[in-house]
Amino acid sequence: MSTKHLLAEELYPIIEAMPATDITDENLERFRDFGRQNPVMADAQAAGVSREEVHVSGADGPVRCLLYRPQTRGALTAGYLHIHGGGYIMGAPEGSDIGNVAICAKLGVVVLSVDYRLAPEHPIPAPLDDCYAGLAWLHQQASELGIDPQRIAVGGESAGGGLAAALAIRARDVGEFAVCHQHLTYPMLDNLTGDEAHPGDPLVGEFVWTRARNQYGWGAYLGTAAPMAPQVPARVDDFAGLPSTWMFTATLDLFRDENIEYAKRLMQAGVAVDLEMFSGACHGFQMLPGTQLGARYIAAHTSALARGLGVNLSLA
């Protein structure tokens, strides 16, 4: 059964552009190459943003990141740790450059995007360790960067959203570095989604990120480890004390129901949650330029992040 009739017509090009095959050990590099092909980088200087590569100290060595700072510095600002998507097996910060430049420019905040190690070469705990190193660096460099350490948020898309959720859990449990907000775009939270015992709603997961791809990604990420929190956020028992949350999902996204369930459990624990969902959208829809849905997403994402970071958009 095809769900194409439920997809917004303006999004058809994204499903036509994606490879149709499942991801395997043999073709993973081809998928990675597809995602790395000529990433479009923003004109940071024209946007009033300073972009530089930095290396932060991680558990197993330096972790490469892209750092974005407003060229005009004023009073203390906020910090945003961004984590890119890619199913835990693909992606790089350059793929999110346009969005991170825009966030830095529009909100006047410092953005750090982590080039975490990828599975299956580096299964858990390596990716989360790298993201934690980025969070630690933002706090440790807060004075030099002009950041209020009480106004540091974490966020990302897909696997990046899953890592952001995992990072918020780890930060809460360790109690070393504060996180004021988590900004989650269709996060990858539950390793059970799409397996034989948990196929879920047949109306989701046909496009871009399928059940088979999800199971491959989780298998690569977990390796031989048991699926436990924080690396698998859906397995966390206690949601109390997690930061305010913006949860975004889409009606045709494979992660729709796990996202709604996670938001519900956060709300039941007394966490402030904004849950937003677009109809007619699928996984990765906002990466297609020039669509009305993409413009709506950018506006919603930006305004919600401003609220989470305590930024007055009218003054930014």
Secondary structure, 3 states (H helix, E strand, C coil): CCCHHHCCHHHHHHHHHCCCCCCCCCCHHHHHHHHHCCCCCCCCCCCCEEEEEEEEEECCEEEEEEEEEECCCCCCEEEEEEECCCCCCCCCHHHHHHHHHHHHHHHCCEEEEECCCCCCCCCCCHHHHHHHHHHHHHHHCHHHHCEEEEEEEEEEECHHHHHHHHHHHHHHHHCCCCCCEEEEECCCCCCCCCCCCCCCCCCCCCCCCCHHHHHHHHHHHHCCCCCCCCCCHHHCCCCCCCCEEEEEEECCCCCHHHHHHHHHHHHHCCCCEEEEEECCCCCCHHHCCCCHHHHHHHHHHHHHHHHHHCCCCCCC
